[in-house]
Amino acid sequence: MDSAAIDADPIRRAITRSVLLLCKELHITVIAEGIETVQEAAMLRGLGVRLFQGYLFASPALENLSPIAPGIIDAVRAAHELALLEAPAAALAAAM
């Protein structure tokens, strides 16, 4: 498998959507790890993920967890909202 990000790879999105549906049916809370871009976070948010970790939010730190850089949360929300406006039917189908 190539190293395409999940937001750019329809096969990875399909696998992720299926795993998220299974987790939902089994009442398992999902934490998306390894998030590096706003686009990845927004796409996963569109699929229903609400908990994230990765370099986008903070570098790994054992003793000092730095705060999320200003504007990152708003950028993820804005990208997600833009995606909803661009393809509302697809976003609704993906969330179910």
N, C-alpha and C positions, 0 to 999 in steps of 0.2 A: 504494500500500500504506500502511496506517495505521502508527502508531508503536508498536504493541503490542509489549511485550517478548516475547522468544522463549519464555519460560516460560508466557505467557498466550495464545499464538497457535498453534493446531494446524497451520496451513499452514506457518508458519516452522519448526515442529518437524519436519514431514514433509520439507521441503527439507533441513534440517540433517541429519536421519537419513540421507537419501540421499547427501549429500555425504560424511558420515563413513564410510559403507559403501564408497563409491568410494575414499576415501583409505586405508582399511584394506586393500582389495584391491590397491592400488598401493603399499603400504608407505610411505605419506606420514604423517609426524607432524603432528598438528593442534595449533595453539595458538589457543584461543578468545580473541579480543580484544574489548575494549569491555564487559567484564563489570562491571555496576554494582550488581547485587543478589545476595544469597545465593540467592534462588530461581532466578535465571538460572544461577548456577554449579552449583547442585545438579541442575538439570534436565540441563545439559550433561554433568555428571559421570555422571548416570544413562545417558546415551547413549554413554559411554565416553571422553569427553574428560578428560585428566589434566593438561594444561598450560593456564594461564589468565593473562590480564593485563587490567587495567582499573582504573577508579577504586575498585572494591570493595577492591582489594589495595593500591594506591598511586596517588598523583597523579603525572602526568608530571613527570619531573625529569631534566635532562640530566646534572648532576654529582652530585646526591645522591639516591639511591634510598632512601626511608625504609622501615623495616621494616613488614611487614604488621601491622595493628592486632591487638592481643591478642584472641583469640576468633574471628576471622574464619574461619580454617581449620576450627576445631571446629564453627562454625555451619554451614559448607557441608557438612561430613561428616554432621552431625546432620540437616540438612534432607534430604540424599540418603538417609540411612538411614530416615527417616520416610516418604519417598516410596516406598521399597522395601517397607516394612511395609504401607502403604496400598494399593498396587497391585503386588504381586510379579510377577504374570504379565505385566502391561503393561511393567514395567521390564525383565524378561528378554527380551521380544520386541523392545523398543527397542534393547537392547544388542547384538543379533545382526545 
